[in-house]
Structure formats: C-alpha cells, structure tokens
Amino acid sequence: MIKIPETVSFSFDGSDADIQFIQGIETLNFEEIPPGTAIATIKEDVAVPIVVLNEEGEDITHQLFKINNHKLVNLKTLMPAMLTLEEHIIRQDCLCYVMERYLIGMGEKAGNDDKPIWSVETA
C-alpha cells in the first residue's frame, strides 16, 4: 500500500504541493505501469514523499520507487489498485495498493508475459 506521510502535502490538479501527482493518475487504476514512469513531481526539500508497505507492514519504498530529478519514478512494473483522489481517504487509509504480476500456484513473479498464467489440460 502507498501511504503519504501526514507532513507531506499533495495535489492532483497541478496546484502547489510537496507532491504533485500527474493529472489523470486515476486512469492508471488497475492498469500496469511500466518501469521508469514518472507519476509525480516532488519538491526539492521533501525527503520521504511516500511510504510503500508490504503485507507484513515492512517499508519497501526503495524497492519500488526512486526520485530522479524531482520525479517519483517506479522501478518495476506495477499496477495500482483502489487508487483514490479523496484526501480524507488517503489520510485515513492510503493512496492505493500496488500489485505485481505473479504466477498462480507457483508463488513466483511472472518472468515471461508472453505465456499465459493458466494451463488447460486435455483428456
């Protein structure tokens, strides 16, 4: 899940804030975002604009995102889920959840997107 610290301001419409998310970010909900996509502009003095927590509550921010020339960029292919623009929901819960593609039943990340993640057996 992606959380925004209480001390960090944010905007979705280009207005002045510590984090200015790209306009239309909500259209990325349940869409795969390729690595290297800039999803926000970060003010220079903001050291920790977001915190990404895994299922165990561990901080994995640096595994998934980096700041490059004041842009928040994803390092892996990710899919935001349940992304919201509602400030009270973001403050109470989170901006969104992030998902990665996994092979069903194998517990491993998909290495080849050309092959289906399911199989059909014939008699």
Buried (B, 14 or more C-beta within 10 A) or exposed (E): BBBBEEEBBBBBEEEEBBBBBBEEBEEBEEEBBEEEBBBBBBBEEBEEBBBBBEEEEEEBBEEBBEBEEEBBBBEBBBBBEEBBBEEEEBEEBBBBBBEEBEBEEEEEEBEEEEEEEEEEEEE
